[in-house]
Amino acid sequence: MHRVAVLAVPPVKPFDLSMPSLLFDAAVADGRPCYAVTVCTPEPGVLPGYGGLDVVVRHGLEAVTAADTVLVPSTDSRHDADPAALDALREAAAAGKRIASICTGAFVLAQAGLLDGRTATTHWAFADELRRAFPAIRVDADRLFAEDGRVVTGAGSAAGLDLCLHLIATDHGAAVANAAARAAVVTPVRRGGQAQFVSTPLPARTDSPLDAARVWALRHLDRPISLADLAARARTSVRTLTRRFAAETGTTPFQWLLQQRLLRARELLETTDLTVDQVADRSGLGSGESLRQHLNRHLGMTPAAYRSAFRHPGRG
């Protein structure tokens, strides 16, 4: 089982601190949990948190030593993190462990020197501060998360959901990640390059008038879907649909549709014996050649290579 250490660097944000457990604990493959999550801190005990909430953390830095992935959630210690936490991160990176951060957790990775020469992101409101304080980092504030080698950094709190789902998809495939997303009632996996300026993470059901259009589209991905179709389902004009879609999801309707079609194709490749042409047809990508081109552009893999890497035993 893959071991994840969530390293709390006080003061902490309780939501960000609990988020990894919410998603990683929901990741199940072939009836077995995929991850064991431990929240830890340099000095176990009661930690100060945002909003007047204190948090009790019972495990120390031995959890980092034992982990396969170390994740640092947001913190207000953007320039004065505990030296013991920084040393533990350096040792983990030197040992080849995967290192990740959510929101201002990137500042802790930066203090440990783990982001020097890398592309990284953080919450857009802190991007300039990160850039000024650590000029050796290539700060990209216009993305949900950035992956550079064994280091993955996420934007604001909501983007931490996307980062965790991305790690699950990387380890176990889209089907497991999407199942974890459904269990946590959050949007399926979004690509890291998607714009960071999103009003809210989009769950399966929202109060948005565009919700009906998105739900309908997800149920009919095998059909041609036009902007007019989506606008009709949302009971609005095409212009309003396009504007509101960008405001709510950070992307265009067609890009969102393509992301969902690719997710559907990946699930079918993982869980069925359908041919590449059949997968393309059922996911709305048209032809096997179109599926090959899109999969290669987004993941750098052919359908056959993806199926070989992520096909789960016992499925078919």
N, C-alpha and C positions, 0 to 999 in steps of 0.2 A: 504493500500500500504506500502510495506517495505521501510523504510527510510534509506538511506546510506549517511553518512557524510564522505567526503574525506578531511582529515585534512592536510592542506599544512603547512609544517615546513620549512621555507626558510633557505638557497637557494633551490629552487625546480627545478625539471626537467619537463618542460612543457608537454612532451609526456606522462610521467607517471601520471602527474596530470590530464590530460584529458582522459586517457585510461578508468578509471572506468565508466565515463559518457557515453563513446562510446558504451560500452558493456551493461551496466545496462539499458540504455535508449532503447536499441534494444530488450530487453527481454519483450515479450508480451505473455500473456496467455488468451485464450478465448476472444481475441480482446481488452484486457485491458492491459495497462502497469503494469509491476510488481514492479517497483521501482521508487522512487523519490530521485534524487541525489542532494546533496548540497555540494559545495566546500567551505571550511571555513578555518580560520586561527586565531591565537590569536589576532592579530592586523590587521583588514581589511585594504586594500589599495593596493599599488603597491609592489609586492614582487620580489626580485632579483631571476633570474633563470639562468640555464646553457645556454651556447652558446650566451650570450649577449641578451637574451630575458627576458624582465620583464613580470610579470603576475599580472593582477588585480583580487583580491579576495574580494568580497563584504560582505561576511557573517562571523560572529564571532563564538565563541565557543558555543553559544546557539544551533547551529546545532548539535553539538556532544551530548548535553543533550537530544535533541529530537530524535536522531537516534536509529535505531535498530542494524545497523552495522556501525563501524567506521573503515576507511581504511586510512593508512598513506603511501603515495607514497614515492619514493626515495628523499633523502635530503643530503646536505653536512654537516648538523649539526649532525654528528655522535656521538659527545660526549658533545655537549653543546646546546641541544634543549631548547626552551623556557619553563621555569618552568610551565607557565600557560597551555601549551599543555600537559605536563606530568601529571599535576593534573587532567586535563579533561579526559585523557586516564584512569587514575587510577579510577576515579569516574565512568566512563563508564563500565570498567571491573567489578567493585564492584556491579554495577546495573545489571550485567548479559548480557550486550550487547556483540555481536560478534565483535572481534577485529582482524584486518588484516593489513598486511604491504606488500609493494612491494619493492624489492631491499634493499637499505640502510634504508628504513623506519623501518626495524627490529631494527636498533640501537636506534630509538626513543622508541619503545616498550621496549627494554632492559633497557634504562635509566629510564623508568617508573616502572621497576621491574616486568613487565608482562610476561617476558620470563623465569624467574628463575625456574629451575626445569623442564623446558619444552624442547621438541625437536623443533628446529627452523632452518630456512635456510635464506640465503641472497645471493647476487651475489658472485660467487666463488672467485672473486678477493678480497673480503672483509671478507671472512669466517674466516681466521686466526686472523684478527684484532678483529672481534666480539668474537671469542673464547678467545683471550687473555684479552680483556677488561671486559668480562662478563663470568667468568669461571663457573658460576652456570647454564649456558645454554648448552644444548646438541646440538651443531651445526652440522648439516648434510648438507654439501655443495654439495652432489651428488644427488640432487633432484630439481624438478621444484618448488614445494611448499610443505610445511609441515603443517599438521593440528594436533594440540594437544589440545583437548577440544574445548573451545570457541575461541581459538587463531589460526589464519592461517597466515603463513609467506610465501612470494614468493621470488624467486630468482631474476635474473636480469630483466631488463625492459620487455623483450619479455615474460618472464614467468608470468608477471603480467596479461597478457591476459589469460593464463591458470588458474591462481588463480581466476580471476573474473568469468570465465566460470564455474569453479568448484563450486563457491558459487551459481551461477544461477542454475546449475544442482542439487545441494543439496536442494535448496529451491523449485524448480519447475520441476525438471526432465530433462532428456537428450534431449527431443524434443525441449523444450523451449531454452535450452542452445545452441543446434546445430543451431536452427533458428537464434539466436542472433549472433552466429559465422558466419553464412552465410551472414547476413546483414552487418557485419563488415569486411567481406572478410578475415577471418582468419581461421586457422585450427580448426577442431572440438575439443571437450574436450580431453586433454591429461592427463593421470594419474600423480599425484604428484610425484610418485616414479620414474618417467622417468628421465634419466640422464639429468643433467643441461647443459652439454656441447653440445649445439646445435648451429649450425652456424647461422640460422635464423628461425623464426617461419614459418611454412609451410602453405602458403595460398592455396586457391583452385587452383590457377594457378601460376606457377613459371617458371623461366628460366632453371630449372634443367632438364637434359635429363631423369631423373627418373619420371618426372611429368606425362608423358603419362602412365607409368605403374601404378602409384598410382590412377590416374583418372579411368583407365580401371578397376582396382581392386574394387574400390568403386561401380562401376556399375555392378559388377558380384560377389558380396559377397556370393550369394547363390550357387555358383559353387565351386568345389575344385580348389584351386589356388596353384601352385607349384612355387619354385624359378625359375625354367626354364621358366614358363609362364611369370613371371614378367620380367626376363632378356630379353626375346624375345620382350616384349612390349617396353622395354627401349633400345633395340638394343645394348645390351652389354653382357658381360659374367656374369655368376652367381657370380664369385669371385668379380668382379668389382661392381656388383649390391649390394652385401652384404656390401662391404666396404663403398660405397658412401651412402647407405641407413643409415648406422650407423652414418656417419658424418653429414648427413642432418637432421635426426630425433632423434638421440640419442637412437635408439632402433633397433632391428633386423627386417627384413621383416616379419617374422612369428609373432613376438610380436605385430607389428603394425597391421597386419591383424586381430589378435585376438582382439585388442582394437577396431578396426572398426566394427568387427562382433558383439561385445558386445554392442557398441553404437547403431547399427542397431536393435539388439534384444530389447534394452531398449525402443527405439522409437516405435517399434511394440507393445510392452507390454503396453505402454502408450496410443497409439492412435488407436488400433484395438481390435477386439474381437477374434483374432486368438488364437487357442489352443497353449499350450506351445510347443508341437511337431511341429506345423506349424511355430511358431516363430523361433524355432531352425533351421528348414529347410530353411526358407527364409533368415536367417542371416548367413547361412553357418556353423552353429555350430553342425550340424548333428542330434543329438537326444535331446529330452527333458531332459534326464538325464545329458547330456553334458552341456546343458544350465544351469541347476540347479547347477552343480558343479562349473562352471566358475563364475556365478553370486554370488554364496555364497563366493567363494574365493576372489573376487574383491570387493564386496559390503556388504557381510555378510547378504544377503537377499535371500529368495526364489523368483522365478518368481511371484508367487501369492502375496507375501508380497510386492514386488516392484510395481506390477500393482495396488494393493490397495492403496499404498502410493502416487503414482504419476499419476494415471489415472485422466485425466482432464474431468470435467463434460461437456457433450454435444458431446464428441468424441466417435467414435465407428466404 
